[in-house]
Amino acid sequence: MKVPSELRYTKEHEWVKVDGAIATIGITDFAQGELGDIVFVELPEVGSTVSQMGKFGTIEAVKAVSEMFSPVGGTVREINAALDSDPMVINRDPYGSGWILKVEVANKAELEQLLDADGYKQLLAEH
């Protein structure tokens, strides 16, 4: 199971990568594995705001439907339109082309409240 060291993680299995003021958000390899084949993703509209650990959408798989929570607060700047026609890209490449949305971060200090890769690996070991 992949846990890239350059990312930050939530206890709910979302990841975030910040480049300047933009945070790219997705779900972890562990999360996509637990869900199984992803068949639908409900996303917020571009321009809407999300709050740290606030619900921003749902992800539906053959096995279950799960809510997704934003690792950081801010304004949604982009959603991954490819997920409309091929949501299973999240299963194939959760840290790359399977990203879910991009948010302009309102408060970078929120990143300090997230897990680093070692902390996330420890969380997984406790499962």
Sequence and secondary structure as in RCSB ss.txt:
>XXXX:A:sequence
MKVPSELRYTKEHEWVKVDGAIATIGITDFAQGELGDIVFVELPEVGSTVSQMGKFGTIEAVKAVSEMFSPVGGT
VREINAALDSDPMVINRDPYGSGWILKVEVANKAELEQLLDADGYKQLLAEH
>XXXX:A:secstr
    TT EE TTSEEEEEETTEEEEEE HHHHHHH SEEEEE   TT EE TT EEEEEEESS EEEEE SS EE
EEEE THHHH TTHHHH TTTTT  EEEEES GGGGGGSB HHHHHHHHHT 
